[in-house]
Amino acid sequence: MPKHVLVLNGPNLNMLGIREPKTYGTQTLADIEAMCKAEGKKLGLVVECRQTNREGELCEWIQEAYGKQDGIVINPGGYSHTSVAIRDAISAVAIPTVEVHLSNIHAREEFRHHSYVSAVAVGVICGLGAAGYKFALTALAERLGA
């Protein structure tokens, strides 16, 4: 039976390809989602992708994943640095979660150096661009025995 992974993207990631291409690259969110689905298929995963600019919606999607998804890949965007609510949602469902950031948050502004999500993630990948999503899916596939 295939394993199911939810790929969540937070605020402003719908602007990829337009927003600060020197920092975030030129790929669009649609490009990244297509890559995630293709990579997931290779790994034996069923991948569902979602994006929202709303913190509460991210929390609801994480909670809805309970009992339905085997893993989560999340790029919480700016909420990484501010949202105890998203951190608590991930902790509550106890679904293996990998946090991804396109840019290296540790080489940027000091306020980006801390992520609330990192403390409850099984792993964190940052600074490797869109490839970070592939690495996250590979890590989850191995962890889930896909």
C-alpha positions as CSV (number, residue, x, y, z in Angstrom):
1,M,0.0,0.0,0.0
2,P,1.5,3.4,-1.0
3,K,2.4,5.9,1.7
4,H,0.8,9.3,1.5
5,V,2.7,12.6,2.0
6,L,1.2,16.1,2.3
7,V,3.4,18.9,1.0
8,L,2.4,22.2,2.5
9,N,3.7,25.6,1.5
10,G,3.0,28.7,3.6
11,P,2.7,32.4,2.9
12,N,4.1,34.1,-0.2
13,L,5.3,30.8,-1.7
14,N,2.6,31.3,-4.3
15,M,4.8,34.2,-5.6
16,L,7.8,32.0,-6.4
17,G,9.3,32.9,-9.7
18,I,8.3,36.5,-9.2
19,R,9.4,37.1,-5.6
20,E,13.1,37.8,-5.1
21,P,14.5,35.3,-7.6
22,K,18.1,35.8,-6.4
23,T,17.0,34.5,-3.0
24,Y,14.2,32.0,-3.9
25,G,15.1,31.0,-7.5
26,T,13.1,31.2,-10.7
27,Q,10.9,28.1,-10.3
28,T,7.3,28.7,-9.7
29,L,5.3,26.9,-7.0
30,A,3.5,24.9,-9.8
31,D,7.0,23.7,-11.0
32,I,7.9,22.6,-7.4
33,E,4.6,20.9,-6.9
34,A,4.9,19.0,-10.2
35,M,8.5,18.0,-9.3
36,C,7.2,16.8,-5.8
37,K,4.5,14.6,-7.4
38,A,6.9,13.1,-10.0
39,E,9.6,12.5,-7.3
40,G,7.0,11.0,-5.0
41,K,5.8,8.6,-7.7
42,K,9.4,7.4,-8.2
43,L,9.6,6.8,-4.4
44,G,6.3,5.0,-4.1
45,L,4.6,7.9,-2.4
46,V,1.2,9.6,-3.1
47,V,1.9,13.3,-2.9
48,E,-0.7,16.0,-2.3
49,C,0.4,19.6,-2.5
50,R,-1.3,22.7,-0.9
51,Q,-0.4,26.3,-0.4
52,T,-2.0,29.0,1.7
53,N,-1.1,32.4,3.1
54,R,-3.2,31.8,6.2
55,E,-1.8,30.4,9.4
56,G,-5.0,28.9,10.7
57,E,-5.5,27.0,7.4
58,L,-2.1,25.4,7.7
59,C,-3.0,24.3,11.2
60,E,-6.3,22.9,10.0
61,W,-4.6,21.0,7.1
62,I,-2.0,19.5,9.5
63,Q,-4.8,18.4,11.9
64,E,-6.8,16.9,9.0
65,A,-3.7,14.9,8.0
66,Y,-4.0,12.9,11.2
67,G,-4.9,9.3,10.3
68,K,-4.8,10.1,6.6
69,Q,-1.2,11.1,5.8
70,D,1.9,9.2,6.6
71,G,4.3,12.1,6.4
72,I,4.4,15.9,5.9
73,V,6.8,18.1,4.1
74,I,6.3,21.7,5.1
75,N,7.8,25.0,4.1
76,P,6.1,27.3,6.6
77,G,7.6,30.4,5.0
78,G,7.6,33.4,7.4
79,Y,5.4,31.4,9.9
80,S,8.5,29.4,10.7
81,H,9.8,32.2,12.8
82,T,6.5,33.3,14.5
83,S,4.0,30.4,14.7
84,V,3.7,28.5,17.9
85,A,0.3,27.3,16.6
86,I,1.8,25.5,13.6
87,R,4.5,24.0,15.8
88,D,1.8,22.7,18.2
89,A,-0.4,21.3,15.3
90,I,2.6,19.3,14.1
91,S,3.4,18.1,17.6
92,A,-0.3,17.1,18.2
93,V,-0.6,14.9,15.1
94,A,2.8,13.2,15.6
95,I,3.2,12.7,11.8
96,P,6.8,12.6,10.7
97,T,7.4,16.1,9.3
98,V,10.4,17.5,7.4
99,E,10.8,21.3,7.3
100,V,12.1,22.8,4.1
101,H,13.3,26.3,3.2
102,L,14.5,27.3,-0.2
103,S,17.0,29.7,1.2
104,N,19.5,29.2,4.0
105,I,17.6,30.8,6.8
106,H,20.8,30.8,9.0
107,A,22.6,33.0,6.5
108,R,19.9,35.6,6.3
109,E,18.5,38.2,8.7
110,E,18.8,37.3,12.4
111,F,15.1,37.0,12.9
112,R,15.0,34.1,10.4
113,H,17.6,32.1,12.3
114,H,15.0,30.6,14.7
115,S,12.2,28.3,13.6
116,Y,9.5,27.1,16.0
117,V,8.8,24.2,13.5
118,S,12.3,22.8,13.6
119,A,11.9,21.6,17.2
120,V,9.1,19.2,16.2
121,A,10.3,18.2,12.7
122,V,12.2,14.9,12.1
123,G,14.6,16.9,9.9
124,V,15.2,20.3,8.4
125,I,16.5,21.1,4.9
126,C,17.4,24.7,4.0
127,G,19.4,26.5,1.4
128,L,19.3,23.9,-1.3
129,G,16.5,25.5,-3.4
130,A,13.8,23.4,-4.8
131,A,16.0,20.3,-4.5
132,G,15.3,20.4,-0.7
133,Y,11.8,19.2,-1.4
134,K,13.2,16.1,-3.3
135,F,15.6,15.4,-0.4
136,A,12.7,15.7,2.1
137,L,10.5,13.3,0.1
138,T,13.5,10.8,-0.1
139,A,14.0,11.0,3.7
140,L,10.4,10.4,4.4
141,A,10.2,7.5,1.9
142,E,13.1,5.9,3.7
143,R,11.7,6.6,7.1
144,L,8.2,5.2,6.1
145,G,9.6,2.2,4.4
146,A,8.0,3.2,1.1
